[in-house]
Amino acid sequence: MKKKKIAFVINYFYPDLASTGQLLTELCLDLQDDFEIVVIAAQPGYAGEQAKTTKLFQRDYLENIKVIRIRLPKVDKTSKVSRMSYIFSYFVLANLALWKEKGIDAIYTISQPPILGGLIGTIGKFFKKSKHIYNIQDFNPEQAAAVSYTNKQYIFKFAKQLDMLNCRYSDCVIVVGNDMSETLKKRFENKKIPHHVVINNWTNEAEILPLSKEDNHIQNFLNKNNLSNKFIIMYSGNIGLYYDLENIIKITKHFENYENLAFVFIGEGAVKQKMQLFVEENKISNVYFLPYQPKEFIKYSLNAGDVHLVGNQKGIKGVSVPSKIYGVMAAGKPILGVLEQGSEAQMLIEKSKCGVVVEPQDYEGITAQIEYLYKLEKDKLLNLGFNGRDYLDQHLKRDISINKYRETLNDVLQS
């Protein structure tokens, strides 16, 4: 029996370092025996990688998966003009690449780039007469509105109507948190809500395990970065617009004389330079900025932290779920959540008893909770982290989410 063909139009894909790229690479690899898969993605560049080809479209293969890689202009994440140029180039070229593909039974798109990711599926469904599965990792324009990305309200209103069209004409909307399901219902005022399912993001719990800081790889990492014998508050991931990190960094001034406490930010993003400037201007010596770590090393770098910061900006509840929380839970590390009550990540921390939570923009509260965790007995701190790992093993295993995707895609293709 001939396999159904699914085109994944997903922007980021292996070897890109974006978290969605890593998740969807794992998803496609796990589904390649069930479906014929073609991926349309940008050339790797999330962490500043240079494209190695001058071709506009380059065909590649990852195991049995055909990958069409699009060459795009280099993006400066601090520039709105650069971002827009990148996004519209991707939109036009991804549509062209999709148009060239024959025999597509379903198009799978994600909410990146904002709005236009879903629109690729809406257009493709019409012209290809195929099914469309729309995976919303972040609701936009709600996410952009939360950080006042522009003060032109008519842009938000138009964008929201356009993305509601994407939802309405999809055959299935996949959201990554229960609070996001509520946002979808709210968008449609609980009337004619599009067919949707909730499927959590994941990490590979067989790869990321709790490790002692005495592990040789971790010790080498700590020594190399002058972090030996430090109590480490770590943030690992996108240092972008939606996490309030440019303000949270200011609390580090309170701890500048804590000689054995270190703040470590691993990653790249739009606000990193602003954070670095604050640290330099205030001559704070216990804040460290490190680049993204190779995927195969993340299991060690995550375990180098004593406490992990997982946060979202105010107004992001029901709009996005920080997927880094799954990796931190897998590593068995305590979490300092800067999250709104009722958000998916906040509820995970509360249910699993794996950390503490402060409301976004409560900087005194964040400072107080760092003091609390810093002074907490070592065994109690370790147990907080292990609670998260136990909860992950019981409720959030990778195979649970992958199988939900498999079932959902089969249901859509058979309907």
N, C-alpha and C positions, 0 to 999 in steps of 0.2 A: 504494500500500500504506500502510495506517494505521500511524503511528509508535507504538511502545510508549511508555506513559506511566510516567515515574519520578518519585516524590515524594522530593525531597532534604530530609530533616529534619535541619538542620545548625546550628541556633543562631545562628552568626555568618555574615553574608553582606553583600555590598556594600551600603552604603559603610562597613561596620564595619572597624576597623583591625586586628582580631585576625588573626594569620598564617593560621590555618586558614580564616577567612572569606575572605581574599584568594585562597588556593589554590583553595577550592571555588567561588568566583565564576569564576575562570579556567576551571576544569573544566566548570562548567555552560555557560558561554559557548561553549566549544569543542565541547560535545556537543549543543547545541541543534538542530543540523541533523539529528542522528541519532535523537534521541528527543524526545517531548513532555515538557517538564520543568516541574514545579511545585516551588517552594522554600518550605519552612516555616521561618521564622527569626525570631529576636527583633528588635525595634526596635534600631537601632544604639545601643550604649552601652558598648562595651568600654573606650574611653578617656574615659568620663565624658560622652559626648554626651547631650543632652537629647532625649527623644522629642517629636516635633512633632505628635502626634495624641492624642486622648483615646479613640479607638476601640480596643476589645479586639483586633479583627482588622482589619487594613487591607490591601486588595488593591493590588498595585503590579505594574509590569512592568519588566523589564530586557531590552531587545530582545525576543526571543520567549519569554522566561521569565516565567511567572506567579510572583509572590512574595507569600506570605501573611505579613505581619509581625505579630508578637504583641507587645502592650504588656505589659511586665513591671515589677515594682517595681524601683526604683533599688537597685543593689547596692553595699554598702560592702565592698571586698575584704579589709579588715582584720577584719571581723566574721563569725564562723562562722554566727551566727543569720541575718544578712543574706544570706549566700551560700546557706544552706539555703532561705530563703524564695524567693529568685530561682529556684533550681534546681527546687523542687517546683511553683512557679507555671508555669515553662516546661514541665515534664513534663505537667501536667494540660492546659494550653492547647494544646500541640503535638499531643497525642493527640486533642483535640477538633477541631482544624483538620484533622488527617489523616482523621478519621472523616467529615468533611463532603465530602472530595474523592471524586469518582466515577471509576470505570474505571482504577484504579491497577494497573499490571502489576508494578511493583517498588517497594520502599521502600528508600531509601539512608539509613542513619544513621551517625553518628560517635560516638566514645566521649566525647562532651561533651553534656550534663553527665555526670560519671562514673557508670557503670553504667546510669543512667536513659536516656541517649541510645540505647544498644543495646536497652533494654527497650521503648522506643517501637516499634522495628522488630519485636521479638518479638510484642508485642500486636497491632500492625498486620497482621503476616503472618497471624495467626490469624483476625482479624475480616475482613480484606480479601481473604483467600485469595490473597495475592500473594507474590512472591519478596522476600527480604530480603538486602541486601548491607550488611555491618557493617564500617565502616572504623575500625580502632583506631589512633588517633593517639597515645594514651597508655594503657597498661594500668593500670587501677585495679581493686582497691584497692592494688595493689603500689606505685604512685606515692605515694599518701597514706601508706602504711606506711613508706616510705623516709624521710619527714620527720616521722614520729610525729605525724600530724595529730590522732589521738586515741589514748589508751592503752587503749581498750576493744577487745580483740582479737576479741570475738565479732562486732563490727560488721564488721571486716575479713573474717572467715571467712564471714559471711552474704553480704556484698557480692561476694566472690570466687565463691561458688557461684552467685549470681544472674547474674554476668557470664559465667560458664562456660555457663550456660543460654542466654544470648544468643548466644554463639559456636556452641553445639551446634545451635541451631535456625535459624541463618542459612544461607542457600544459599551464601554465600561470605564469608569473613573477609579483609579487606585490611589488611595491616600495612605499616608504612613503613620497615622496616629488617630486615636479615637476623637481627640479634640478637633482634628482636621475634618473628620466626618461631620461634626457639629457646624463647622464653618461652611461646609458645602450646603448643608441644609438651610443655614441662615441666608446664604446667597440667594437661594430660590424661595425664601420665605416659607419653607416647608410645603411648597406646592410643586408638583411635577419635578421632584428631585431626580437627577440622573441616576441610573443604576451605578452603584459604587460598592467597593469592598475596602476594608482596612487590612493592610499587610505591613507589619513592622519591618523597618530596616534591620540589619543584623551585622554581626561580625563573625569571622570564622573562629568559633570557640575551641576548635581543635588546634589552631595555630597560636592563638593568643591565650596564654595561661598565666596564672599568678606565679611569679618568680621572686626568689630572694634577691635583695640588692647585693648579696655576695657573689652572685653569678658573674663569671669572668667577663662576659660581653657587657654587662651592666657596669661592672667596675671599670672597664676600659673606657666606656662612654663617659662615666663620671670623671675619671682622671683626665681624659682628653679635654673636657670642658670646664675644668677647675670646679667641679661640683662635689668632690669627695667630702663625706661627713657633713653634708648639708641636709636640712629638712626642706624638701622641694615642693613648692606649689607649682604645678605644671598646667599649662594650656597647650594642647596639641591639636592643630587643625587650621582652618581658614581664619586668618586674622583680618576679617572683613567688616562690612558695614553694619551687620545685624546683631552684634554681640556686645556693644557698648564698651569694648576694650579700651578705646581711646580715653574713656573716663575712669574705668576700673584701674588702669595703670597708675592713676594718681594716688591710690591708697598705698602703693609701695613706699611712698615717702615716710609713712608712719613706721615702717619696718626697716628703714635704712641702717639702723644701728644693731639689728639682730644679725650678728656675725655668722651664725650657723643656719640662717633661713635664706632660701633663694627662690626667686620667682623665675620660672623658665617658660618662655613662649616659643613653641616650635611651629614653624609654618611661614606662610607668606600671605599678603593681602593688602587691601586698600588703606588700612589705617596703621600698618606696621611702622612706616616712616614717622608718623605723628607720635606714636608711642616711643620710638627710639629717641626722638628729639626731646620729649619730656624727660626721659631718663638722663640724657646727656646734659641738658640745661640744669638739672637739679643734682647732678653728680652722684646719682644713686648707683652704688657699686654691686648690689646683690640682685640685679635684674639681668637676665641673660636672654638673648635672642638667637635662636638656632634655625637653620634651614629645615625644610621637610626632610624627614628621614626616609631611606629606601623602604619599600613595602615590607621586605623580608626582615628589616631591623625594627619595625614598629613594636613587635612583641617585647623587645628589650627596652626601647626608649620609654614606652608607657610604664613599664615596671620600675623605671628609675625615679618616677614621681612618688611622693608620699601622699599627696592629696591632688586631685585633678579638678580644675575649674571647668564647669560645663554651664554655659549661659546663653541667654537670648536677650535682646533688647526688649524694653517694655512695648507691649502691643503685638508681640509675635505669637502669643498664645493662640493655638488653633490655626496658625499660619505655617509653622515650620517645626520640625523636631530635630534637635541637634544630634546627628547620627553618631557623633563621637562618643556618646554615652554608652553605646554597646561595647565598644573597644575597652573603655575604662572598666566597665563591669566585668568583662572577660578577664582583664588583668587583675581583678580582685583589689581594686584601689578605691579608697574612700572618695566621695564626690562632694565638692562644694558647689551646689547648684545656685545659680543666679537666675531664677525662673519664676514665672507667674504661677500662682495657685491655680490648680485645675489644668495646667498644661501637661502634655503627655510625659515629658521628661520629669517634671515635678512629681507626678503620680508614680512613676517608676521608682524614684528615689524613696518616696514615702512607703510604697508597698514592700520594697525590698529591704528597707532600713539600712541603706548603704551610704548614707551621708546626711548632710544638712542643707537646708534651702533658705535663701534670702530673696526677697522681692527685688527685681531689677531697679536700679538707681538708688537703692538703700546702701550707700557706701559705708556708713557707720556700721550697719549690720554685717556687711561683708568683712570689714576690719575685725569686728568682734568675733565672727565665726572663725576667721583665720587664727586669731588668738586662742580660741577654744580648742581647735584641732591641733595647733602647735603644742599646747600644754597637755593634751589628752594622753593618758597612759598608753604606752606602745601597744599593749595587747588589745585594748579597747579600740584603738585606731585600726589595727590589723583586722579585727573582727568586723568592723564596719565594711571594709573592702570585701571580705570573704562573703558577707551577706549578699552583696551585689552579684558575685560569681554564682552563688547558690541559686539565686532567683533566676539568673540568666539560664542556667542549666535546666531549670524546671519549666520555664515559660517562654524563653526567647531564643531557642536554638535555631541555628541557620537553616537546618532542614525543614523546620516548621514553616518558615517564610517562603523558602524555595518551592515547597510542595503546594502552598497556597497560590503562588504565581502559576505553577504548572496547571493546577485545576482551573484557575480563572481563565487562562489563555485557551485551554481546551473548551471550556464552556462557551466562551465568546465565538470561537471558530465553528462550533457545532450548532450555534443558535441561528 
